[in-house]
Amino acid sequence: MVKVREIPLNQIKRPLPRENDPNKVAALMASIREIGQQEPIDVLEVDGQYYGFSGCHRYEACQRLGKETVLARVRKAPRAVLKMHLA
């Protein structure tokens, strides 16, 4: 089951580093500042820990805006699913 909720940014692990487009991050920052975050990022919850693999630009935009939380679609998954994402 997938739930949408606010997750503290500092609780989301991003195990796969990604280089974001600075122009896209800046545009998202302006949008989030003006109208709020419209689209949640996707996170896996495995053993009570959150892992983010998508929404990298939104995640960085919220971070740079000093937000404490990010709107996220949370999907509980077993460790085997996490391992598939890391393969």
N, C-alpha and C positions, 0 to 999 in steps of 0.2 A: 504494500500500500504506500502511496506517495502522499506526503503532507507538505503543504507550503507553510513555512514559518520563518521568523527572524532567528538567525544563528549568529552568535558572536564571531566576528572575523578572526579573532585570535584563537578560536577553537577549530578552524578549518585548516587541515593539512593539504598542501598542494605538492604532491610527490613528483610530479613531472614538470620541471621548469619550462617556462615558455616565454618567448620575447614578444611583448605586446606592441601594437602599432600606437605610438604616442598620440597621433592625431585622433584615432578612434577613442582612446582613453580620455583625451581632453573633451571631445564631443559628448561622451557619456557623462563626464563630470558636469558639464553645463546642463545637460538634460536632467540628471538626477537632482542637481541643485534647484532647478526650476520646477519640475513636476514630480520628483521622486523616482525611485526605481520602479519601473513598469514590468520588467520581465525578471523572474527569479533565476538564480543560477541553479545548477543541479549538483547535489552532493550525495555521496553514499554515506550511510551511517553503519559502521562496522564495529561491533563490540563497544558501543557508546562513543566512538570517535568519528569525526566527520572528515571526509576526503573529497576534495574538489578536483574535477577533471575538465569541466567546461565553465563558460562564463568568466574566463580569465580577464577580459577587458572590464566587465562590470565589477568584478572583485577588486581589481586594481583601482578603478575609479572610486569605489566606496572607501577603500583604504586611504587614498590620497585626499579625499574629502574629510577624513577624520571620523568617519562613521564607525560606531562600535559594532553594529550588526549589518547583516546583508540578508535580503529576502532570498530564501532558498527552497527549492523542491527537494525534500529529503526522502530518500529511498533506503529503507533498511535492507542490508544485504549480508550474506555470510562472507567469511574471509576468502573463500574460493572465488567469489565475484571480484573482490578487491585484487586478488592475485592476477586475474584475467586482465584487469585494467592496467596493471603494472608490467605485463608481459611484453 
